[in-house]
Amino acid sequence: MSKHLVITAVGDDRPGIVNALSKHISNNGCNIADSRMSILGGEFALILLLSGNWNDIAKIEESLPRTASELGLSVAIKRTEPRSHQGNLLNYHIDALAMDQPGLVHKVTEFFSSRSISIESLNTDSYNAAHTGTAMFSITMTVSIPVEQSISQIREQYMDFCDTMNIDGMIEPARS
């Protein structure tokens, strides 16, 4: 039976980190089942979900701190279980784009949280608009909406919320 391990790591960005980590994981008999990696400022950050048999997961737990230290990474390791199937949910893709302002992520996530809608993934980006140089902020999310909720009502409420907040927003079914 496959076991699972979540690894988070942060360290100075430099070439070769992903190669070294993936080699270490592979050499210890584990598989990267899911991952998120990004450059944030001058830091490289990653989250990995590993799968493997009990013995191989234990080898990673024991050996990874030393490898991470050699790579200049701070790591956290936690065992986990596979995610149970969440039935009766529909996945939707959400976009929000606005002039950068404090609290924007909180306001958008609160809209969905207050309606018992789970956020499955969330990515943000800030940049300067091409012609004006205005500081802009974008949010891209995938949410899971319970089927008993009215999608058209949620869409209408979200668009009203976006109008009130001066956000260009979009909600559409997520592509599988």
Number of C-alpha atoms within 10 A of each C-alpha: 6 13 18 21 22 19 18 18 17 20 19 17 17 12 9 10 17 13 10 14 15 15 13 17 22 14 12 18 16 25 19 16 13 11 13 10 14 12 14 11 9 10 14 19 20 17 18 18 19 22 24 21 14 13 13 20 23 15 14 22 16 11 14 19 16 11 15 19 12 9 16 15 21 14 17 14 16 11 14 13 11 11 6 6 7 9 8 10 16 16 19 19 17 20 19 20 20 18 18 16 10 8 8 19 16 10 13 19 16 13 15 17 13 9 12 13 17 17 17 12 11 14 11 13 11 14 13 13 12 8 6 7 9 12 14 15 20 20 19 17 18 20 22 20 21 18 12 9 14 11 17 9 10 16 15 13 13 19 17 14 16 18 12 9 13 13 20 14 20 16 19 13 13 14 7 4
